[in-house]
């Protein structure tokens, strides 16, 4: 067979594999294919945030002609940075043509199809490389099925588009291994001669390219690629250290001197460093401000208890997935014991997969290249499985596993302290993406060995049966879908050309549904929903917004009836909507409706139906000064009705005209003292005013003392 014919044959097999993954994606996400332009897969929560992401990337690029990592359409009027938001910009870029021609729903679903199909294909190509020439293509196909249709991947289809966008990881792994292999081939070993690769620089460029794509999908996956790179480096060092040139017979011609181990090691490490350096240079416009922000602020770092809660449970790896039509109900009942949410605790490996992976490990018992590959992927499997378990071991939802209620610490807790910025991560169980990639490759090695033993038709039948069993174990049918529920009023609001922002109520916690509505009306939102709350927004710093957020007054003394519409007008709010479907009852509804009534009084709604009441803000004729908290304050403590600060805390007095006012500060019992004059039990500070924002600062009498403030009030 000629070289050209061989290439055409390989392309034909690759096309068949790609088509196979597409057909499986259509089948395993059913009934999505029947609702492609009417719904998105998932539970109707985080999916709308990612739906908005696609819309925002288009809006930023084509309408505002700016980059998408900052938006002025959320948290208006300050806007908010999206550097630590799960923007998955790649999906926004790649689906732009579909969004422009067919709309947002088909664009979202096309991104789903793309991620699952290409993720499987990438794992297939990686497995083909590892298995080598003459290996079973069905075994390689099984690797892609395991990786892309794993319960982990299907569970995050509930709404985490950035997590389902794992398609570039196997491509990065493939070209990283090609790069390292090129370095190892320099020693002219017979073992590597069977694998002929393009030049090392070309493989390195491709690895850097796919790493950039990984970053444009999800920063979690960049961390995983970094750790995988470290595993590959250790593997390469072991291989280089174990190399011994063959003895040369006296009658043999003089061989070409082999490279020394030190030279091989340097060449390999330099190639890997070049990949990451090139990646950093390409992404520096985004990476540099992220590093600067992470170095200066801590808002993107979640509470450490979340990493404990969102870790994988040891039993979850062998607990069947919860969408299965036969045993899904039982699995959901069992899964209630796990601490993580449904989308985070589903890390089922698959019993067929585990058996095949065990066969793959057994196959690597003999010396040779297969043994070397098994060593690499087994090391990757153990590394990522242990990391997915989080900072302490969970078994059946319990962590107190040792006598006296002690816990078993795991390496993740140490890694968070050692690796810079790793504490920004929160959902630890997502390391399972790499667990399934490693299991897929090991299972492919096992299945390939099985088909070689059976030979011919029996081997192919066995491979097809194994793939069918894997698909059956992973079966998630029917997959839940969520159609958009945008009220008609928002569609009419889109035709209103007047400027102004929308304040959606209730807002005691952030709801992604409001982002869905914005894709329809296009107006700025005063309060929104992003992946990491930014304290520099005004949500918890300005009265009125504070009231609706806390379902009660904060520490700023404020009259909603007298100044509520004034504050809203100053914030650029024109429309306030109350959605009764989102607050069915209880204190949430009672307080929100009461506060809205206090602000708008007897003013007639601009719109009303059984679900929505919408008001238009009318700025008052006279405006009084009011307080805004700066960004140095601690969170509101509802139990003691206080906020605290250490050392100093900024305040802002918003004034419409020049004048003077007095700030009265009431401290909580036992608080440290302020560096200010006292009047009875309170502190009073005279504040001269100019039109606009007037900054002042509260200061503790002792530099590092903690001050607890119960009330801030402006007096004429």
Wavefront OBJ file of the C-alpha trace (Angstrom):
o trace
v 0.000 0.000 0.000
v 1.341 3.423 -0.963
v 1.869 6.198 1.583
v -1.005 8.179 0.050
v -3.368 5.224 0.250
v -2.347 4.610 3.860
v -3.093 8.242 4.744
v -6.502 8.078 3.037
v -7.282 4.927 4.988
v -6.319 6.595 8.281
v -8.474 9.629 7.442
v -11.369 7.364 6.618
v -11.100 5.599 9.968
v -10.805 8.955 11.767
v -13.933 10.229 9.975
v -15.843 7.094 10.999
v -14.745 7.578 14.620
v -15.814 11.239 14.554
v -19.201 10.286 13.091
v -19.559 7.585 15.744
v -19.046 10.061 18.581
v -21.526 12.493 17.009
v -24.185 9.774 16.704
v -23.589 8.675 20.297
v -23.821 12.304 21.455
v -27.171 12.711 19.703
v -28.391 9.461 21.235
v -27.124 9.938 24.793
v -28.462 13.498 25.066
v -31.903 12.477 23.747
v -34.427 14.146 23.506
v -32.236 17.223 22.910
v -32.037 16.504 19.178
v -35.839 16.885 18.966
v -35.789 20.216 20.880
v -32.618 21.701 19.414
v -34.076 25.180 18.908
v -36.489 25.181 21.865
v -34.579 24.098 24.993
v -31.138 23.510 26.483
v -30.026 20.403 28.403
v -29.933 20.694 32.166
v -31.846 21.774 35.229
v -32.517 25.371 34.200
v -30.077 26.957 36.659
v -26.402 27.470 35.755
v -27.212 26.681 32.146
v -28.729 30.137 31.730
v -25.543 31.730 33.023
v -23.597 29.954 30.282
v -26.334 30.811 27.797
v -25.761 34.457 28.740
v -22.000 33.962 28.283
v -22.513 33.165 24.587
v -24.773 36.192 24.180
v -22.330 38.482 25.976
v -19.332 37.427 23.871
v -21.332 38.285 20.745
v -22.527 41.584 22.250
v -19.022 42.583 23.350
v -17.341 41.760 20.047
v -19.951 42.826 17.498
v -21.925 45.575 19.243
v -19.653 47.152 21.846
v -16.428 46.349 19.936
v -14.527 45.437 23.089
v -13.096 42.352 24.758
v -15.525 40.173 26.765
v -13.632 40.018 30.087
v -15.390 43.096 31.478
v -19.058 43.964 31.166
v -20.976 47.153 31.872
v -24.286 45.310 31.493
v -24.075 43.577 34.884
v -23.926 45.312 38.269
v -24.724 48.595 36.600
v -23.498 51.348 36.857
v -20.041 50.133 37.999
v -19.912 47.060 35.752
v -17.880 44.025 36.763
v -14.784 42.136 35.670
v -15.237 38.617 34.285
v -11.660 37.387 34.660
v -12.698 34.899 37.362
v -16.111 34.228 35.883
v -16.721 30.949 34.018
v -16.922 32.793 30.708
v -15.660 29.883 28.500
v -14.948 32.432 25.792
v -14.012 29.766 23.259
v -17.622 28.631 23.004
v -18.708 32.224 22.470
v -16.182 32.633 19.656
v -16.851 29.325 17.916
v -20.656 29.582 17.998
v -20.851 33.187 16.763
v -21.925 32.220 13.213
v -24.641 29.894 14.529
v -25.874 32.521 16.979
v -26.086 35.157 14.239
v -27.932 32.920 11.778
v -30.067 30.617 13.946
v -30.156 32.164 17.427
v -28.911 31.478 20.935
v -30.607 28.158 21.660
v -29.119 26.360 18.624
v -25.749 27.997 19.385
v -25.757 26.637 22.953
v -26.737 23.159 21.825
v -24.185 23.208 19.011
v -21.489 23.920 21.630
v -22.726 20.861 23.543
v -22.528 18.654 20.448
v -19.087 20.012 19.592
v -17.666 19.408 23.077
v -18.890 15.830 23.421
v -18.045 14.796 19.872
v -14.594 16.351 19.756
v -13.797 15.243 23.301
v -14.340 11.650 22.297
v -12.366 12.098 19.086
v -9.413 13.644 20.934
v -9.287 10.722 23.365
v -9.500 8.349 20.375
v -6.461 9.984 18.737
v -4.562 9.908 22.021
v -5.360 6.231 22.491
v -4.295 5.464 18.905
v -0.948 7.094 19.616
v -0.451 5.185 22.864
v -1.584 1.842 21.431
v 0.682 2.221 18.413
v 0.508 0.926 14.819
v -1.489 -2.212 14.168
v -3.601 -1.819 17.295
v -7.377 -2.154 17.585
v -9.237 0.952 16.456
v -12.261 -0.226 18.421
v -10.133 -0.207 21.584
v -9.138 3.375 20.852
v -12.788 4.211 20.152
v -13.682 2.801 23.567
v -11.228 5.240 25.181
v -13.128 8.141 23.636
v -16.469 6.715 24.796
v -15.187 6.377 28.359
v -13.786 9.900 28.434
v -16.547 11.900 26.775
v -19.657 9.995 27.917
v -18.549 9.442 31.500
v -21.146 10.156 34.218
v -18.925 13.066 35.296
v -19.251 14.677 31.862
v -22.969 13.956 31.533
v -23.687 15.269 35.055
v -22.104 18.636 34.294
v -24.283 18.919 31.207
v -26.897 20.007 33.750
v -25.563 23.529 33.255
v -21.773 23.796 33.530
v -20.776 24.484 29.930
v -17.216 25.367 30.938
v -16.860 21.922 32.543
v -18.316 19.981 29.621
v -15.835 21.815 27.369
v -13.056 19.330 28.095
v -12.483 18.495 24.437
v -9.016 20.051 24.183
v -7.452 18.161 27.118
v -6.696 14.940 25.177
v -5.289 16.969 22.278
v -2.929 18.751 24.669
v -1.953 15.418 26.233
v -1.341 13.915 22.783
v 0.999 16.660 21.607
v 2.726 16.937 24.967
v 3.542 13.225 24.755
v 4.644 13.617 21.147
v 6.950 16.436 22.211
v 8.449 14.393 25.032
v 8.721 11.351 22.792
v 10.665 13.385 20.233
v 13.146 14.219 22.977
v 13.421 10.573 24.000
v 13.845 9.443 20.393
v 17.061 11.421 20.280
v 18.777 8.519 22.044
v 18.142 6.281 18.973
v 16.590 3.496 20.994
v 14.924 0.653 19.142
v 12.004 0.933 21.501
v 11.024 4.361 20.252
v 11.974 3.832 16.644
v 8.532 2.366 16.010
v 6.950 5.756 16.701
v 7.983 8.351 14.153
v 6.899 11.860 15.074
v 7.126 15.255 13.385
v 9.879 17.577 14.626
v 9.856 18.460 18.292
v 9.154 22.145 17.633
v 6.021 21.340 15.637
v 4.631 19.106 18.370
v 5.494 21.739 20.968
v 3.647 24.428 19.013
v 0.577 22.211 18.741
v 0.689 21.442 22.469
v 0.839 25.177 23.282
v -2.008 25.864 20.837
v -4.299 23.300 22.456
v -3.320 24.525 25.917
v -4.504 28.008 24.911
v -7.829 26.485 23.845
v -8.045 24.672 27.188
v -7.643 28.015 28.992
v -10.330 29.668 26.868
v -12.737 26.970 28.045
v -11.952 26.534 31.741
v -9.108 27.476 34.100
v -9.694 24.351 36.176
v -8.532 22.334 33.188
v -5.366 24.414 32.864
v -4.508 23.397 36.431
v -5.164 19.752 35.544
v -2.959 20.025 32.462
v -0.209 21.523 34.615
v -0.390 18.609 37.052
v -0.503 16.119 34.171
v 2.581 17.803 32.733
v 4.357 17.264 36.058
v 3.404 13.572 35.955
v 4.747 13.312 32.383
v 7.976 15.003 33.420
v 8.528 12.475 36.216
v 7.727 9.660 33.769
v 10.221 11.037 31.241
v 12.922 11.367 33.919
v 12.382 7.752 34.970
v 12.617 6.587 31.362
v 15.745 8.608 30.718
v 17.315 7.396 33.947
v 16.545 3.784 33.064
v 18.171 3.981 29.617
v 21.354 2.021 29.068
v 22.946 1.877 25.596
v 23.347 -1.632 24.157
v 26.889 -3.113 24.305
v 28.903 -2.756 21.099
v 30.661 -5.850 19.675
v 34.307 -5.423 18.619
v 33.445 -6.342 15.031
v 30.593 -3.830 14.802
v 31.016 -0.474 13.094
v 31.420 2.471 15.420
v 27.936 3.636 16.424
v 26.773 7.199 16.639
v 27.479 8.307 20.211
v 24.222 8.316 22.184
v 23.139 11.430 23.991
v 23.851 11.446 27.691
v 20.974 11.171 30.164
v 21.618 14.755 31.299
v 21.399 15.994 27.717
v 18.153 14.102 27.093
v 16.672 15.403 30.322
v 17.612 18.987 29.513
v 16.175 18.707 26.010
v 12.887 17.305 27.336
v 12.486 19.829 30.145
v 13.341 22.709 27.800
v 10.655 21.566 25.345
v 8.016 21.394 28.101
v 9.054 24.787 29.476
v 8.808 26.266 25.975
v 5.216 25.000 25.648
v 4.115 26.710 28.846
v 6.096 29.868 28.127
v 4.490 30.210 24.709
v 1.075 29.615 26.295
v 1.712 32.351 28.868
v 2.817 34.827 26.199
v -0.247 34.212 24.023
v -2.649 34.540 26.973
v -0.761 37.350 28.720
v -3.473 39.988 27.983
v -5.832 37.914 30.159
v -3.351 36.118 32.404
v -1.458 39.225 33.576
v -4.520 41.067 34.969
v -5.742 37.822 36.544
v -2.467 37.342 38.393
v -2.418 40.988 39.416
v -6.001 40.780 40.691
v -5.366 37.526 42.564
v -2.280 39.071 44.161
v -4.195 42.138 45.365
v -7.623 40.732 46.285
v -9.100 37.643 47.884
v -12.714 37.781 46.715
v -12.112 35.022 44.156
v -10.904 32.604 46.862
v -13.854 30.554 48.169
v -14.401 29.493 51.754
v -12.071 26.494 52.356
v -15.012 24.473 53.659
v -16.407 24.407 50.118
v -13.478 22.330 48.860
v -14.294 19.770 51.568
v -17.973 19.707 50.658
v -17.368 19.536 46.900
v -14.847 16.696 47.025
v -15.454 13.249 45.576
v -16.560 10.516 47.933
v -14.572 7.264 47.706
v -17.799 5.279 47.272
v -18.962 7.617 44.497
v -16.417 6.078 42.117
v -18.375 2.811 42.288
v -21.890 4.254 42.688
v -23.813 4.060 39.382
v -24.804 7.343 37.789
v -28.135 8.882 38.711
v -29.678 9.479 35.264
v -29.832 5.791 34.367
v -33.355 4.671 33.362
v -33.102 1.412 35.379
v -31.170 2.133 38.579
v -31.073 5.926 38.579
v -33.702 6.247 41.322
v -31.748 3.950 43.633
v -28.507 5.779 42.827
v -30.110 9.134 43.696
v -31.218 7.806 47.074
v -27.729 6.451 47.780
v -26.117 9.655 46.512
v -27.898 11.745 49.147
v -25.227 10.594 51.598
v -22.519 12.374 49.612
v -21.669 15.937 50.618
v -21.350 17.381 47.096
v -24.250 18.425 44.877
v -25.640 16.067 42.220
v -23.529 17.465 39.391
v -20.356 17.342 41.515
v -20.571 13.940 43.212
v -21.230 11.814 40.112
v -17.804 10.356 39.394
v -18.835 6.765 38.654
v -15.979 5.016 36.820
v -18.004 2.132 35.373
v -17.527 -1.533 36.269
v -16.718 -2.570 32.694
v -14.189 0.262 32.507
v -12.510 -0.818 35.749
v -12.217 -4.427 34.540
v -10.712 -3.338 31.204
v -8.338 -0.911 32.939
v -7.190 -3.731 35.243
v -6.479 -5.808 32.126
v -4.487 -2.873 30.752
v -2.403 -2.680 33.917
v -1.851 -6.462 33.800
v -0.747 -6.131 30.186
v 2.022 -3.752 31.283
v 3.733 -6.322 33.493
v 6.258 -7.198 30.748
v 9.161 -4.856 29.865
v 8.676 -2.721 26.748
v 6.972 0.406 25.526
v 3.533 -0.847 26.645
v 4.841 -1.194 30.189
v 6.142 2.365 30.021
v 2.762 3.685 28.835
v 0.934 1.745 31.529
v 3.257 3.274 34.119
v 2.465 6.785 32.923
v -1.309 6.384 32.812
v -1.461 4.445 36.055
v 0.489 7.248 37.741
v -1.910 9.806 36.232
v -4.915 7.773 37.378
v -3.698 7.501 40.969
v -2.632 11.166 41.101
v -5.933 12.589 39.911
v -8.130 10.105 41.787
v -6.427 11.013 45.067
v -6.700 14.746 44.294
v -10.407 14.382 43.432
v -10.985 13.083 46.972
v -10.127 16.546 48.305
v -8.379 17.652 51.501
v -9.787 14.817 53.662
v -11.131 11.382 52.841
v -14.915 11.011 52.520
v -16.525 7.560 52.679
v -20.305 7.473 52.476
v -20.478 11.154 53.374
v -18.436 10.684 56.561
v -15.006 12.171 57.287
v -14.572 11.220 60.947
v -13.089 7.833 60.057
v -10.404 7.437 62.722
v -10.763 6.842 66.468
v -11.777 9.956 68.322
v -13.477 11.433 65.272
v -10.208 12.262 63.562
v -10.004 12.683 59.799
v -7.639 11.225 57.210
v -5.790 14.124 55.508
v -5.032 13.845 51.801
v -2.416 15.481 49.512
v -4.852 18.067 48.107
v -4.646 20.095 51.331
v -0.856 20.259 51.003
v -0.997 21.059 47.286
v -3.271 24.049 47.883
v -0.660 25.521 50.197
v 2.217 24.887 47.783
v 0.823 25.752 44.340
v 0.213 29.514 43.903
v -3.416 30.537 43.325
v -4.673 26.952 43.564
v -6.865 28.007 46.487
v -9.084 29.779 43.945
v -10.457 26.383 42.895
v -13.548 25.152 44.672
v -15.079 22.041 43.074
v -12.400 19.449 43.805
v -14.306 16.468 42.396
v -13.754 17.862 38.890
v -10.319 16.260 38.901
v -12.386 13.283 37.766
v -12.110 14.556 34.183
v -8.481 13.401 34.211
v -9.367 10.214 36.092
v -11.674 9.233 33.223
v -9.055 10.116 30.610
v -6.493 7.887 32.341
v -9.037 5.109 32.808
v -9.975 5.408 29.134
v -6.377 4.911 27.984
v -5.751 2.020 30.388
v -9.038 0.393 29.348
v -8.037 0.799 25.701
v -4.739 -0.954 26.452
v -6.644 -3.761 28.134
v -9.205 -4.092 25.353
v -6.494 -4.002 22.689
v -4.675 -6.827 24.445
v -7.931 -8.811 24.634
v -8.676 -8.389 20.921
v -5.127 -9.450 20.036
v -5.614 -12.678 21.989
v -8.981 -13.449 20.402
v -7.922 -12.359 16.914
v -10.097 -11.668 13.870
v -13.860 -11.502 14.098
v -14.052 -12.724 17.697
v -11.820 -9.853 18.811
v -13.998 -7.281 17.059
v -17.163 -8.785 18.540
v -15.613 -8.661 22.020
v -14.589 -5.020 21.515
v -18.069 -4.039 20.293
v -19.639 -5.860 23.236
v -17.350 -4.044 25.677
v -18.252 -0.664 24.157
v -21.964 -1.550 24.316
v -21.623 -2.475 28.004
v -19.840 0.800 28.759
v -22.542 2.818 26.989
v -25.237 0.869 28.862
v -23.634 1.558 32.242
v -23.313 5.265 31.401
v -26.817 5.555 29.871
v -28.427 8.873 30.989
v -31.796 8.699 29.212
v -33.959 10.667 28.946
v -31.730 13.652 29.617
v -33.558 16.570 31.324
v -34.190 19.680 29.218
v -35.043 23.258 30.164
v -36.959 25.553 27.806
v -36.568 29.307 28.421
v -39.317 30.812 30.598
v -38.840 34.500 29.713
v -42.004 36.490 30.612
v -43.575 38.424 27.743
v -43.003 41.771 29.464
v -39.240 41.476 28.973
v -39.809 40.977 25.262
v -41.782 44.228 25.085
v -39.093 45.954 27.163
v -36.629 45.195 24.371
v -38.565 47.649 22.156
v -38.297 50.488 24.713
v -35.466 52.711 23.502
v -35.161 54.696 26.756
v -31.906 54.177 28.681
v -31.901 52.665 32.130
v -31.162 49.554 34.104
v -33.438 46.797 35.402
v -33.532 45.780 39.068
v -34.978 42.270 39.312
v -36.620 41.245 42.571
v -36.257 39.126 44.618
v -32.478 39.506 44.942
v -31.708 38.033 48.369
v -29.596 35.537 46.382
v -28.427 35.681 42.789
v -30.551 33.968 40.163
v -29.236 33.078 36.685
v -32.739 33.376 35.227
v -32.324 37.162 35.194
v -29.389 36.686 32.804
v -31.690 34.736 30.489
v -34.142 37.636 30.486
v -31.354 40.099 29.690
v -30.547 38.222 26.488
v -34.091 39.172 25.447
v -34.375 42.804 26.596
v -30.696 43.857 26.424
v -30.906 46.426 29.269
v -28.236 46.654 31.993
v -28.891 44.802 35.258
v -28.305 46.385 38.667
v -27.687 43.004 40.265
v -26.588 39.838 38.494
v -25.061 36.386 38.869
v -21.378 35.646 38.247
v -19.094 32.845 39.392
v -17.281 34.817 42.097
v -18.996 37.664 43.974
v -16.979 40.861 43.613
v -17.199 43.096 46.720
v -16.490 46.152 44.596
v -19.997 45.986 43.126
v -22.687 47.989 44.895
v -24.990 45.100 45.795
v -24.184 45.045 49.505
v -22.826 48.561 49.856
v -25.734 50.823 48.875
v -29.015 51.213 50.775
v -32.099 49.853 48.988
v -29.937 47.170 47.374
v -28.792 46.217 50.871
v -32.390 46.014 52.065
v -33.458 43.647 49.313
v -30.265 41.617 49.682
v -30.459 41.153 53.450
v -34.284 41.086 53.611
v -33.950 43.831 56.143
v -31.954 46.970 56.927
v -28.169 46.863 57.008
v -26.145 49.102 59.338
v -26.982 52.269 57.352
v -29.963 54.095 58.827
v -32.190 54.751 55.818
v -35.814 55.699 55.051
v -37.004 53.664 52.049
v -40.132 55.757 51.561
v -38.267 59.081 51.605
v -35.167 58.206 49.594
v -35.726 54.818 47.948
v -36.477 56.127 44.454
v -33.697 58.709 44.776
v -31.087 55.981 45.302
v -32.512 53.877 42.473
v -32.434 56.871 40.128
v -28.829 57.620 41.124
v -27.969 53.998 40.272
v -29.458 54.440 36.823
v -32.371 52.089 37.539
v -35.468 52.808 35.448
v -37.417 49.560 35.895
v -37.988 47.485 39.052
v -39.693 44.115 38.542
v -41.103 41.779 41.172
v -41.354 38.144 40.040
v -43.781 36.232 42.258
v -42.852 32.895 40.683
v -39.333 33.339 42.096
v -40.556 34.105 45.630
v -43.472 31.777 46.304
v -43.814 32.763 49.954
v -42.250 33.176 53.355
v -40.107 36.047 54.574
v -38.486 36.410 51.159
v -41.776 37.418 49.545
v -43.227 39.271 52.522
v -40.238 41.573 52.989
v -39.521 42.109 49.279
v -43.096 43.168 48.549
v -43.262 45.328 51.687
v -40.010 47.127 50.826
v -41.147 47.689 47.228
v -44.440 49.091 48.529
v -42.548 51.419 50.871
v -40.479 52.747 47.953
v -43.255 53.133 45.393
v -46.196 53.773 47.730
v -49.420 54.294 45.796
v -47.617 54.673 42.441
v -49.372 52.609 39.762
v -47.297 49.773 38.254
v -46.053 50.192 34.687
v -47.055 46.565 34.096
v -48.772 43.827 36.078
v -49.970 40.269 35.543
v -50.295 37.165 37.706
v -46.509 36.719 37.734
v -44.855 40.149 37.371
v -45.278 43.626 38.748
v -43.059 46.266 37.142
v -42.533 49.840 38.374
v -40.829 52.765 36.691
v -38.557 54.821 38.913
v -39.455 58.492 39.266
v -36.583 60.655 40.602
v -37.732 62.911 43.477
v -37.702 66.687 43.156
v -35.468 67.102 46.211
v -32.533 64.894 47.119
v -30.924 64.349 50.512
v -27.429 62.934 51.144
v -27.053 59.237 51.898
v -24.271 56.824 52.836
v -22.529 54.129 50.783
v -20.119 51.617 52.299
v -16.602 51.414 50.892
v -14.918 48.122 50.013
v -13.030 47.490 53.266
v -15.993 46.302 55.324
v -16.687 42.765 56.461
v -19.945 41.008 55.563
v -23.180 41.818 57.319
v -23.711 39.735 60.457
v -27.497 39.186 60.698
v -27.257 37.556 64.126
v -25.805 40.698 65.740
v -26.948 43.220 63.076
v -23.396 44.539 62.679
v -20.547 44.932 60.222
v -16.927 45.005 61.251
v -13.601 46.293 59.971
v -10.006 46.121 61.114
v -7.915 49.287 61.250
v -9.712 51.521 58.759
v -12.860 51.390 56.627
v -13.939 53.779 53.844
v -17.328 55.476 53.602
v -18.905 57.559 50.858
v -21.524 60.252 51.293
v -23.498 60.866 48.111
v -24.746 64.447 47.957
v -26.723 66.340 45.332
v -25.672 69.795 46.561
v -22.909 71.382 48.659
v -23.428 71.612 52.381
v -22.514 69.915 55.615
v -23.818 66.909 57.513
v -23.004 64.953 60.646
v -22.246 61.245 60.697
v -23.352 59.420 63.858
v -21.675 56.035 64.457
v -23.050 53.541 66.974
v -20.768 50.661 67.909
v -21.736 47.196 69.125
v -21.078 46.372 72.807
v -17.489 45.252 73.325
v -16.206 46.807 70.109
v -12.850 48.542 69.868
v -13.042 52.327 69.938
v -12.977 54.757 67.017
v -10.491 57.548 66.595
v -13.211 60.229 66.654
v -15.017 62.539 69.073
v -17.789 61.061 71.171
v -21.243 62.306 72.024
v -22.614 60.085 74.754
v -22.216 56.482 73.679
v -21.942 57.386 69.962
v -19.245 58.924 67.808
v -20.011 62.009 65.726
v -18.060 63.217 62.701
v -18.694 66.462 60.835
v -18.636 65.943 57.040
v -18.388 68.845 54.547
v -20.176 68.000 51.299
v -19.605 68.710 47.645
v -21.949 67.519 44.861
v -21.226 63.892 44.019
v -19.255 61.322 46.005
v -17.606 62.513 49.223
v -15.068 60.061 50.658
v -14.229 59.726 54.339
v -12.667 57.066 56.509
v -13.425 55.519 59.874
v -10.319 54.681 61.846
v -9.852 52.484 64.903
v -8.088 54.077 67.840
v -5.635 51.151 67.882
v -4.190 50.493 64.391
v -5.086 46.770 64.141
v -8.165 46.760 66.354
v -11.456 45.236 65.153
v -14.354 47.668 65.206
v -17.963 46.407 65.161
v -20.458 48.957 63.884
v -24.169 48.660 64.683
v -25.440 51.805 62.973
v -24.382 54.627 60.639
v -26.686 57.622 60.389
v -26.510 61.022 58.688
v -28.000 63.958 60.567
v -28.613 67.483 59.247
l 1 2 3 4 5 6 7 8 9 10 11 12 13 14 15 16 17 18 19 20 21 22 23 24 25 26 27 28 29 30 31 32 33 34 35 36 37 38 39 40 41 42 43 44 45 46 47 48 49 50 51 52 53 54 55 56 57 58 59 60 61 62 63 64 65 66 67 68 69 70 71 72 73 74 75 76 77 78 79 80 81 82 83 84 85 86 87 88 89 90 91 92 93 94 95 96 97 98 99 100 101 102 103 104 105 106 107 108 109 110 111 112 113 114 115 116 117 118 119 120 121 122 123 124 125 126 127 128 129 130 131 132 133 134 135 136 137 138 139 140 141 142 143 144 145 146 147 148 149 150 151 152 153 154 155 156 157 158 159 160 161 162 163 164 165 166 167 168 169 170 171 172 173 174 175 176 177 178 179 180 181 182 183 184 185 186 187 188 189 190 191 192 193 194 195 196 197 198 199 200 201 202 203 204 205 206 207 208 209 210 211 212 213 214 215 216 217 218 219 220 221 222 223 224 225 226 227 228 229 230 231 232 233 234 235 236 237 238 239 240 241 242 243 244 245 246 247 248 249 250 251 252 253 254 255 256 257 258 259 260 261 262 263 264 265 266 267 268 269 270 271 272 273 274 275 276 277 278 279 280 281 282 283 284 285 286 287 288 289 290 291 292 293 294 295 296 297 298 299 300 301 302 303 304 305 306 307 308 309 310 311 312 313 314 315 316 317 318 319 320 321 322 323 324 325 326 327 328 329 330 331 332 333 334 335 336 337 338 339 340 341 342 343 344 345 346 347 348 349 350 351 352 353 354 355 356 357 358 359 360 361 362 363 364 365 366 367 368 369 370 371 372 373 374 375 376 377 378 379 380 381 382 383 384 385 386 387 388 389 390 391 392 393 394 395 396 397 398 399 400 401 402 403 404 405 406 407 408 409 410 411 412 413 414 415 416 417 418 419 420 421 422 423 424 425 426 427 428 429 430 431 432 433 434 435 436 437 438 439 440 441 442 443 444 445 446 447 448 449 450 451 452 453 454 455 456 457 458 459 460 461 462 463 464 465 466 467 468 469 470 471 472 473 474 475 476 477 478 479 480 481 482 483 484 485 486 487 488 489 490 491 492 493 494 495 496 497 498 499 500 501 502 503 504 505 506 507 508 509 510 511 512 513 514 515 516 517 518 519 520 521 522 523 524 525 526 527 528 529 530 531 532 533 534 535 536 537 538 539 540 541 542 543 544 545 546 547 548 549 550 551 552 553 554 555 556 557 558 559 560 561 562 563 564 565 566 567 568 569 570 571 572 573 574 575 576 577 578 579 580 581 582 583 584 585 586 587 588 589 590 591 592 593 594 595 596 597 598 599 600 601 602 603 604 605 606 607 608 609 610 611 612 613 614 615 616 617 618 619 620 621 622 623 624 625 626 627 628 629 630 631 632 633 634 635 636 637 638 639 640 641 642 643 644 645 646 647 648 649 650 651 652 653 654 655 656 657 658 659 660 661 662 663 664 665 666 667 668 669 670 671 672 673 674 675 676 677 678 679 680 681 682 683 684 685 686 687 688 689 690 691 692 693 694 695 696 697 698 699 700 701 702 703 704 705 706 707 708 709 710 711 712 713 714 715 716
